[in-house]
Amino acid sequence: MTAARGAIGAVLLLAGLAAGPVLAAPPAGQAAPAADPGDARFAALFATASLWRVGDNVDRVEAARRELAAAGEPAIRWLLDRRLGVETTLERRALDAVLLARKDLAGPLLLARFRAGPGPDPAVRQNLARLARKLGLREAAPALADWARDVPGLAPAAARPLAREVLAALAALAPARAVPAGRELLEAPDPWIRVAALRALGRSGDPAVAGDLAAVAIGPSTAIVRGAAALALVDLGDPAVGPLEGVLEHCAREDADPAACGFPVRAAAALLGRLSGAPAARLRSALDRVAALGPAPLAGLVVELAYGTEPAPGN
């Protein structure tokens, strides 16, 4: 009996926790505050809007998102007050879908959040940065640049997603601010923060960062970081050609390190598919030299990536 009572007590305790805290009754003669029916309705709709969009759920999810958007300012304010700190992917997708559907309301309200300061919660700032990018809120750039400076002081679990979203937003909204922020975070000890910095630098479109990216691509960093630098060079486009030529010249030697040169070769081969005219011809010539003069593994990589099954010139 004692064990059974203990089990029943545990079940009742869990049921009480699930139901939420018990609120004290108001003092005698004082009416209880009326519950806002919108809160329960919006909470239920958001829960449905955050389901997996698969099978029979697709119509339910879309209908819930449309209903939230149609509810107008009360629903948008409720989302920003109650759901701006969501951390799951499905909830973030739901939040984005509704706010993007009501840009007319969400834009000004989000900017007000930036001006007021969102507080220290990294999840809130991460979501605000992502939404600013998607809504094109250029006025948020000064705050985003300030948040980038806060990244080194955060624990990795909070710093990584915040760096990714803030730097991506700066690259899209204010490239001139993305460059100093990205360069500063290239010094971070966490490789994933450096990856976020490299991608932002590549997307900034600033020719001045090409040398930084090429140096990282062939440098002593981890493969993850060097690979991100190579992708950033591809994102940068034409301005990457000159620094890549210099790196490939270094790789066009028998004693070149295939591991160090692999990512620059991959970046140059990827750029060949995007460029034309003189820039493409310069990269082609640099890759030809690597295939002809570099170590066998690099020559094989050039043949595979830049020439397909065709033999490289001179082979």
C-alpha positions as CSV (number, residue, x, y, z in Angstrom):
1,M,0.0,0.0,0.0
2,T,2.8,2.4,0.9
3,A,4.4,1.9,-2.5
4,A,1.1,2.3,-4.3
5,R,0.4,5.5,-2.4
6,G,3.8,6.8,-3.3
7,A,3.2,6.0,-7.0
8,I,-0.2,7.7,-6.9
9,G,1.3,10.7,-5.2
10,A,4.0,11.0,-7.9
11,V,1.4,10.8,-10.6
12,L,-0.7,13.6,-8.9
13,L,2.4,15.7,-8.5
14,L,3.3,15.4,-12.2
15,A,-0.2,16.1,-13.2
16,G,-0.1,19.3,-11.1
17,L,3.2,20.3,-12.7
18,A,1.8,19.7,-16.1
19,A,-1.2,21.8,-15.4
20,G,0.9,24.7,-14.2
21,P,1.1,26.6,-10.9
22,V,-1.9,27.0,-8.8
23,L,-2.8,30.6,-8.5
24,A,-4.0,32.0,-5.2
25,A,-7.6,33.3,-5.1
26,P,-8.0,37.1,-5.2
27,P,-8.7,38.9,-1.9
28,A,-12.4,39.0,-0.8
29,G,-14.3,41.6,-2.7
30,Q,-11.8,41.8,-5.5
31,A,-12.7,40.3,-8.9
32,A,-10.2,37.9,-10.5
33,P,-8.5,39.4,-13.6
34,A,-10.1,38.3,-16.8
35,A,-8.0,35.9,-18.9
36,D,-7.2,37.2,-22.4
37,P,-8.9,34.6,-24.7
38,G,-6.4,35.6,-27.4
39,D,-3.5,34.1,-25.4
40,A,-5.0,30.6,-25.3
41,R,-6.1,30.8,-29.0
42,F,-2.7,32.1,-30.2
43,A,-0.8,29.5,-28.1
44,A,-2.9,26.7,-29.6
45,L,-2.5,28.1,-33.1
46,F,1.2,28.4,-32.7
47,A,1.5,24.9,-31.4
48,T,-0.2,23.6,-34.6
49,A,1.8,26.0,-36.8
50,S,5.0,24.4,-35.3
51,L,4.2,20.8,-36.3
52,W,6.1,18.9,-38.9
53,R,4.7,19.8,-42.4
54,V,4.3,16.2,-43.5
55,G,1.3,14.1,-44.6
56,D,-2.0,15.3,-43.1
57,N,-0.2,17.9,-41.1
58,V,0.6,20.1,-44.0
59,D,-2.9,21.6,-44.3
60,R,-3.3,22.0,-40.6
61,V,0.1,23.8,-40.3
62,E,-0.6,26.1,-43.2
63,A,-4.1,26.9,-41.9
64,A,-2.8,27.8,-38.4
65,R,-0.1,30.0,-39.8
66,R,-2.6,31.8,-42.0
67,E,-5.0,32.3,-39.1
68,L,-2.2,33.8,-36.9
69,A,-1.3,36.2,-39.7
70,A,-4.9,37.1,-40.3
71,A,-5.3,37.9,-36.6
72,G,-3.1,41.0,-37.2
73,E,-1.4,43.1,-34.7
74,P,-2.6,41.3,-31.5
75,A,-1.1,38.0,-32.8
76,I,2.1,39.6,-34.0
77,R,2.6,41.3,-30.6
78,W,1.8,38.0,-28.8
79,L,4.5,36.2,-30.9
80,L,7.1,38.8,-30.1
81,D,6.2,38.9,-26.4
82,R,5.8,35.1,-25.9
83,R,7.7,33.3,-28.6
84,L,10.7,35.4,-29.6
85,G,13.0,33.1,-27.6
86,V,11.9,29.8,-29.2
87,E,14.8,27.4,-29.7
88,T,13.5,24.5,-31.8
89,T,13.8,24.5,-35.6
90,L,10.1,23.9,-36.1
91,E,9.1,26.7,-33.8
92,R,11.5,29.1,-35.6
93,R,10.0,28.1,-38.9
94,A,6.5,28.9,-37.7
95,L,7.6,32.2,-36.2
96,D,9.4,33.2,-39.4
97,A,6.4,32.2,-41.6
98,V,3.9,34.2,-39.7
99,L,6.1,37.3,-39.3
100,L,7.2,37.3,-43.0
101,A,3.5,37.0,-44.0
102,R,2.9,40.2,-42.0
103,K,5.9,42.3,-42.8
104,D,3.9,45.4,-42.6
105,L,3.3,44.8,-38.9
106,A,6.4,42.8,-38.0
107,G,9.0,45.2,-39.4
108,P,8.2,48.2,-37.2
109,L,7.6,46.1,-34.1
110,L,10.9,44.3,-34.5
111,L,12.8,47.5,-35.0
112,A,11.2,48.7,-31.8
113,R,12.7,45.7,-30.1
114,F,16.1,46.4,-31.4
115,R,15.9,50.0,-30.2
116,A,14.7,49.0,-26.7
117,G,17.4,46.3,-26.4
118,P,16.4,42.6,-26.4
119,G,18.2,41.7,-23.2
120,P,20.9,39.2,-22.7
121,D,19.0,36.1,-23.9
122,P,21.1,34.7,-26.8
123,A,18.1,32.8,-28.3
124,V,16.1,36.1,-28.5
125,R,19.0,37.9,-30.2
126,Q,19.6,35.0,-32.5
127,N,16.0,35.0,-33.7
128,L,16.0,38.8,-34.0
129,A,19.1,38.7,-36.2
130,R,17.6,36.0,-38.4
131,L,14.3,37.9,-38.8
132,A,16.1,41.2,-39.4
133,R,17.9,39.5,-42.3
134,K,14.8,38.0,-43.8
135,L,12.8,41.2,-43.4
136,G,15.6,43.4,-44.7
137,L,15.8,45.6,-41.6
138,R,18.9,47.6,-42.4
139,E,18.2,49.9,-39.5
140,A,19.1,47.0,-37.2
141,A,22.7,46.9,-38.4
142,P,24.3,49.0,-35.5
143,A,22.7,46.7,-32.9
144,L,23.8,43.6,-34.8
145,A,27.4,44.9,-34.9
146,D,27.3,45.4,-31.1
147,W,26.1,41.8,-30.6
148,A,28.9,40.5,-32.7
149,R,31.3,42.0,-30.2
150,D,29.5,40.1,-27.4
151,V,30.1,36.7,-29.0
152,P,33.6,35.9,-27.5
153,G,32.2,36.3,-24.0
154,L,29.5,33.7,-24.5
155,A,29.7,29.9,-23.9
156,P,30.1,27.9,-27.2
157,A,26.5,26.6,-27.2
158,A,25.2,30.2,-27.3
159,A,28.1,31.8,-29.2
160,R,28.0,29.6,-32.3
161,P,24.4,30.2,-33.4
162,L,24.5,33.8,-32.4
163,A,27.7,34.4,-34.4
164,R,26.2,32.6,-37.4
165,E,22.9,34.6,-37.5
166,V,24.4,38.0,-36.6
167,L,27.2,37.7,-39.2
168,A,24.9,36.4,-41.9
169,A,22.5,39.4,-41.1
170,L,25.4,41.9,-41.3
171,A,26.6,40.5,-44.6
172,A,23.2,40.8,-46.1
173,L,22.2,44.2,-44.6
174,A,25.4,46.1,-44.0
175,P,28.5,44.5,-45.7
176,A,30.7,47.4,-44.5
177,R,29.9,46.4,-40.9
178,A,30.3,42.6,-41.6
179,V,33.9,43.0,-42.6
180,P,35.3,44.3,-39.3
181,A,33.0,42.1,-37.3
182,G,34.1,39.0,-39.4
183,R,37.8,39.9,-39.2
184,E,37.6,40.2,-35.4
185,L,35.9,36.8,-35.0
186,L,38.5,35.2,-37.2
187,E,40.6,35.3,-34.1
188,A,38.1,33.3,-32.1
189,P,39.4,30.0,-30.7
190,D,36.2,28.2,-31.6
191,P,36.5,26.9,-35.2
192,W,32.7,27.1,-35.8
193,I,32.8,30.8,-35.0
194,R,35.6,31.2,-37.5
195,V,33.5,29.4,-40.1
196,A,30.7,31.9,-39.6
197,A,33.1,34.7,-39.9
198,L,34.6,33.4,-43.1
199,R,31.2,32.9,-44.7
200,A,30.2,36.4,-43.8
201,L,33.4,37.8,-45.3
202,G,32.9,35.9,-48.5
203,R,29.3,37.2,-48.8
204,S,30.3,40.8,-48.0
205,G,31.5,41.3,-51.6
206,D,34.5,43.4,-50.4
207,P,37.6,42.7,-52.5
208,A,39.8,43.7,-49.6
209,V,39.0,40.4,-47.8
210,A,40.2,38.1,-50.6
211,G,43.7,37.9,-49.3
212,D,42.5,37.0,-45.8
213,L,40.3,34.2,-47.2
214,A,43.1,32.8,-49.4
215,A,45.5,32.8,-46.5
216,V,43.1,30.8,-44.3
217,A,42.3,28.4,-47.1
218,I,46.0,27.3,-47.4
219,G,46.9,27.9,-43.8
220,P,47.4,25.6,-40.7
221,S,43.7,25.7,-39.6
222,T,41.5,22.7,-39.3
223,A,39.9,21.2,-42.5
224,I,36.5,22.6,-41.5
225,V,37.9,26.2,-41.3
226,R,40.0,25.8,-44.5
227,G,37.0,24.4,-46.3
228,A,34.9,27.4,-45.2
229,A,37.5,29.8,-46.5
230,A,37.4,28.0,-49.9
231,L,33.6,28.4,-50.0
232,A,34.0,32.0,-49.0
233,L,36.4,32.6,-51.9
234,V,33.8,31.1,-54.3
235,D,31.1,33.4,-52.8
236,L,33.4,36.4,-53.3
237,G,33.8,35.7,-57.0
238,D,36.0,37.9,-59.3
239,P,38.0,39.5,-56.5
240,A,39.2,36.1,-55.3
241,V,41.0,35.4,-58.6
242,G,44.2,37.3,-57.8
243,P,44.9,35.8,-54.4
244,L,44.0,32.3,-55.6
245,E,46.5,32.7,-58.5
246,G,49.2,33.4,-55.9
247,V,48.2,30.4,-53.8
248,L,48.0,28.1,-56.8
249,E,51.5,29.2,-57.9
250,H,52.7,28.0,-54.5
251,C,50.9,24.6,-55.2
252,A,52.5,24.2,-58.6
253,R,55.6,22.6,-57.2
254,E,56.5,19.0,-56.6
255,D,57.0,19.5,-52.9
256,A,53.7,21.3,-52.4
257,D,51.5,19.8,-49.6
258,P,48.4,18.2,-51.2
259,A,46.4,18.6,-47.9
260,A,47.2,22.3,-47.7
261,C,46.5,22.9,-51.4
262,G,43.4,20.8,-51.8
263,F,40.9,23.5,-50.7
264,P,42.3,26.3,-52.9
265,V,42.3,23.9,-55.9
266,R,38.6,23.1,-55.2
267,A,37.8,26.8,-54.8
268,A,39.5,27.7,-58.1
269,A,37.7,24.8,-59.9
270,A,34.3,25.9,-58.5
271,L,35.0,29.5,-59.6
272,L,35.7,28.3,-63.2
273,G,32.0,27.4,-63.5
274,R,30.9,30.9,-62.5
275,L,33.4,33.2,-64.2
276,S,34.1,33.9,-67.8
277,G,36.5,35.9,-69.9
278,A,39.9,37.0,-68.6
279,P,39.3,36.0,-64.9
280,A,38.3,32.4,-65.9
281,A,41.3,32.2,-68.3
282,R,43.7,33.2,-65.5
283,L,42.4,30.6,-63.1
284,R,42.5,28.0,-65.9
285,S,46.1,28.8,-66.5
286,A,47.0,28.6,-62.8
287,L,45.3,25.2,-62.5
288,D,47.1,24.0,-65.6
289,R,50.4,24.7,-63.9
290,V,49.3,22.8,-60.8
291,A,48.3,19.8,-62.9
292,A,51.6,19.9,-64.8
293,L,54.1,20.7,-62.0
294,G,52.4,19.9,-58.7
295,P,52.4,16.5,-56.9
296,A,50.4,13.7,-58.3
297,P,47.5,13.9,-55.9
298,L,46.9,17.6,-56.7
299,A,47.3,16.9,-60.4
300,G,44.6,14.2,-60.1
301,L,42.4,16.6,-58.2
302,V,42.7,19.2,-60.9
303,V,41.9,16.7,-63.6
304,E,38.8,15.5,-61.7
305,L,37.4,18.9,-60.8
306,A,38.5,21.3,-63.5
307,Y,38.7,19.0,-66.5
308,G,36.3,16.2,-65.7
309,T,37.5,13.1,-67.5
310,E,39.5,15.1,-70.0
311,P,43.3,14.9,-69.5
312,A,44.9,18.1,-68.3
313,P,47.0,20.0,-70.9
314,G,50.5,18.5,-71.2
315,N,49.5,15.1,-69.7
